[in-house]
């Protein structure tokens, strides 16, 4: 169970349960979570062709509790149109995941990197679309402001951390693919926001990391 901590104590407790950035393995050989965890019969044809990417799991430190920074992707994008996502994207050659996460957050929602304290990393997350995504957890000063880039982001919003870390809100849903296959995924509906797929999967991964550590 996640303890009832606040402020610097909660920051330290979470940070202690993440992988230090100094231990990051650029070979992408670290253990991973994936879209396939709920779909054991589904495999990625060529894992060596995975493209490195990173997202910022931004925890905003409000006085009354943490919130998680999320976006709704622009309706004009070619892929994952309108879906809920963390700020993030592909890593440039030679770029670290935390460098990518901070750069993408600045490009997508104008988040000044000076307002972010990187706390650590989660296991890489493999997507069905062929990306190896490294979730970068960072604490965001509540003084930070966000302005969505209209080319990439339709909306930016915050969701309570406590809600997302409550397993009672971790639904398992499914959809049928055009070929008739059943695809299972996590979903965490919050108000009128449907948080699902890889984003929900990475939030579930964060919950499991904190929960497993809390039970030690």
C-alpha positions as CSV (number, residue, x, y, z in Angstrom):
1,X,0.0,0.0,0.0
2,X,1.3,3.5,-0.9
3,X,1.8,5.4,2.4
4,X,0.0,8.6,3.2
5,X,2.9,11.0,2.7
6,X,3.1,14.5,1.4
7,X,5.6,17.0,0.0
8,X,9.3,16.1,0.1
9,X,8.6,12.9,1.9
10,X,6.3,11.6,-0.9
11,X,8.8,12.8,-3.5
12,X,11.6,10.9,-1.8
13,X,9.5,7.7,-1.3
14,X,8.6,7.7,-5.0
15,X,12.1,8.5,-6.2
16,X,13.6,5.7,-4.1
17,X,11.4,3.2,-6.0
18,X,12.5,4.3,-9.5
19,X,15.5,3.3,-11.6
20,X,18.2,5.9,-11.4
21,X,19.1,7.6,-14.7
22,X,22.7,6.5,-14.1
23,X,21.6,2.9,-14.5
24,X,19.9,3.5,-17.9
25,X,20.9,0.8,-20.5
26,X,20.9,2.4,-24.0
27,X,20.9,-1.0,-25.6
28,X,17.1,-1.2,-24.8
29,X,17.9,-4.6,-23.1
30,X,16.3,-3.6,-19.8
31,X,13.2,-5.7,-18.8
32,X,10.0,-4.2,-20.3
33,X,6.3,-3.9,-19.9
34,X,4.3,-3.9,-23.1
35,X,1.0,-3.7,-24.9
36,X,1.4,-7.5,-25.1
37,X,1.1,-8.1,-21.3
38,X,-2.7,-8.5,-21.6
39,X,-2.4,-10.2,-25.0
40,X,0.0,-13.2,-24.6
41,X,-0.8,-14.5,-28.1
42,X,0.3,-11.2,-29.7
43,X,4.0,-10.7,-30.6
44,X,6.1,-8.1,-32.2
45,X,7.7,-9.6,-35.3
46,X,11.1,-7.9,-35.0
47,X,12.0,-6.7,-31.5
48,X,15.4,-5.5,-32.8
49,X,13.6,-3.0,-35.0
50,X,12.0,-1.2,-32.0
51,X,12.4,2.6,-32.2
52,X,13.5,4.3,-29.0
53,X,11.1,6.9,-27.5
54,X,10.4,8.5,-24.2
55,X,7.6,10.2,-22.3
56,X,7.4,12.5,-19.3
57,X,5.3,11.1,-16.5
58,X,5.0,14.6,-14.9
59,X,3.9,14.7,-11.3
60,X,2.7,18.2,-10.4
61,X,3.3,19.0,-6.7
62,X,0.3,20.9,-5.6
63,X,-0.2,21.6,-1.9
64,X,-3.3,19.4,-1.8
65,X,-1.7,16.5,-3.5
66,X,0.0,15.3,-6.7
67,X,-1.6,15.4,-10.1
68,X,-0.4,13.8,-13.4
69,X,0.2,15.9,-16.5
70,X,-1.6,14.5,-19.5
71,X,-2.5,15.7,-23.0
72,X,-5.1,14.9,-25.7
73,X,-3.5,14.5,-29.0
74,X,-4.5,16.8,-31.8
75,X,-7.3,15.6,-34.1
76,X,-5.1,16.4,-37.2
77,X,-2.3,14.0,-36.3
78,X,-1.9,10.9,-38.5
79,X,-1.6,8.4,-35.6
80,X,-3.3,8.0,-32.3
81,X,-5.6,10.9,-33.1
82,X,-7.4,12.4,-30.1
83,X,-6.0,9.9,-27.7
84,X,-4.8,10.7,-24.2
85,X,-1.0,10.7,-23.9
86,X,2.0,11.8,-21.9
87,X,4.2,14.5,-23.5
88,X,6.8,12.6,-25.4
89,X,8.0,11.2,-28.7
90,X,10.9,9.6,-30.6
91,X,14.5,10.0,-29.3
92,X,16.8,11.9,-31.5
93,X,20.2,10.1,-32.3
94,X,22.4,10.2,-29.2
95,X,19.6,11.7,-27.0
96,X,18.9,10.3,-23.6
97,X,15.3,9.4,-22.6
98,X,15.2,12.2,-20.1
99,X,16.5,14.7,-22.7
100,X,13.8,13.5,-25.1
101,X,11.0,13.7,-22.4
102,X,11.9,17.3,-21.4
103,X,12.4,18.4,-25.0
104,X,9.1,17.0,-26.1
105,X,7.2,18.4,-23.1
106,X,8.6,21.9,-24.0
107,X,7.6,21.5,-27.6
108,X,4.1,20.1,-27.0
109,X,2.9,22.1,-23.9
110,X,5.6,24.8,-23.4
111,X,6.8,23.2,-20.2
112,X,10.0,25.0,-19.1
113,X,12.5,22.2,-18.2
114,X,13.8,24.3,-15.2
115,X,10.4,23.5,-13.5
116,X,11.1,19.8,-13.7
117,X,13.1,17.6,-11.4
118,X,13.8,14.2,-12.9
119,X,13.2,11.5,-10.3
120,X,14.0,8.4,-12.2
121,X,12.9,5.9,-14.8
122,X,10.4,3.0,-15.2
123,X,11.1,-0.1,-17.2
124,X,10.9,0.4,-20.9
125,X,7.4,-0.1,-22.4
126,X,7.0,-1.8,-25.8
127,X,4.1,-0.7,-27.9
128,X,2.3,-2.6,-30.6
129,X,3.3,0.1,-33.0
130,X,7.0,-0.7,-32.7
131,X,8.3,1.7,-30.1
132,X,10.4,1.1,-27.0
133,X,9.2,3.9,-24.7
134,X,11.1,4.8,-21.6
135,X,8.8,6.5,-19.0
136,X,10.7,9.3,-17.3
137,X,9.2,10.3,-14.0
138,X,9.7,13.9,-13.0
139,X,8.3,16.3,-10.4
140,X,6.9,19.5,-11.7
141,X,6.8,22.8,-9.8
142,X,3.1,23.9,-9.5
143,X,4.2,27.4,-10.7
144,X,4.8,25.9,-14.2
145,X,2.4,26.9,-17.0
146,X,1.3,24.9,-20.0
147,X,0.4,26.1,-23.5
148,X,-0.6,23.3,-25.9
149,X,1.1,23.3,-29.4
150,X,-1.9,23.3,-31.7
151,X,-0.1,21.1,-34.3
152,X,0.3,18.3,-31.7
153,X,-1.9,18.8,-28.7
154,X,-5.6,19.6,-28.6
155,X,-5.7,19.9,-24.8
156,X,-3.6,19.7,-21.7
157,X,-5.0,18.7,-18.3
158,X,-4.2,17.2,-14.9
159,X,-5.6,14.0,-13.3
160,X,-5.2,13.2,-9.6
161,X,-2.3,10.9,-8.9
162,X,-4.3,9.2,-6.1
163,X,-7.0,8.3,-8.7
164,X,-4.5,6.9,-11.2
165,X,-2.7,4.9,-8.5
166,X,-5.9,3.3,-7.2
167,X,-6.2,-0.3,-8.6
168,X,-10.0,0.0,-8.3
169,X,-9.8,2.4,-11.2
170,X,-7.7,0.1,-13.4
171,X,-10.2,-1.4,-15.8
172,X,-9.4,-4.2,-18.3
173,X,-11.3,-3.6,-21.5
174,X,-11.1,-4.9,-25.0
175,X,-11.8,-4.0,-28.6
176,X,-12.0,-6.0,-31.8
177,X,-9.4,-5.3,-34.4
178,X,-10.5,-4.9,-38.1
179,X,-9.2,-8.5,-38.6
180,X,-11.5,-9.8,-35.9
181,X,-8.8,-10.3,-33.2
182,X,-9.6,-9.3,-29.6
183,X,-7.2,-6.8,-28.2
184,X,-7.1,-6.3,-24.4
185,X,-5.9,-3.1,-22.7
186,X,-6.0,-1.2,-19.5
187,X,-8.3,1.8,-19.2
188,X,-8.7,4.4,-16.5
189,X,-11.7,6.6,-17.4
190,X,-11.6,9.9,-15.4
191,X,-14.5,12.3,-15.8
192,X,-14.9,12.7,-19.6
193,X,-11.3,11.6,-20.3
194,X,-10.7,8.0,-21.5
195,X,-7.2,7.1,-20.5
196,X,-6.3,3.8,-22.1
197,X,-3.8,1.8,-24.1
198,X,0.0,2.5,-23.7
199,X,-0.7,5.5,-21.4
200,X,-2.8,3.5,-19.0
201,X,-0.3,0.6,-19.3
202,X,2.6,2.8,-18.2
203,X,0.5,4.2,-15.3
204,X,-0.2,0.6,-14.3
205,X,3.5,0.0,-14.5
206,X,4.1,2.9,-12.1
207,X,1.5,1.6,-9.8
208,X,3.0,-1.9,-9.8
209,X,6.5,-0.5,-9.1
210,X,5.3,1.5,-6.1
211,X,3.0,-1.2,-4.9
212,X,5.6,-4.0,-5.1
213,X,8.1,-1.9,-3.3
214,X,5.6,-0.9,-0.7
215,X,5.0,-4.6,0.1
216,X,8.7,-5.5,0.6
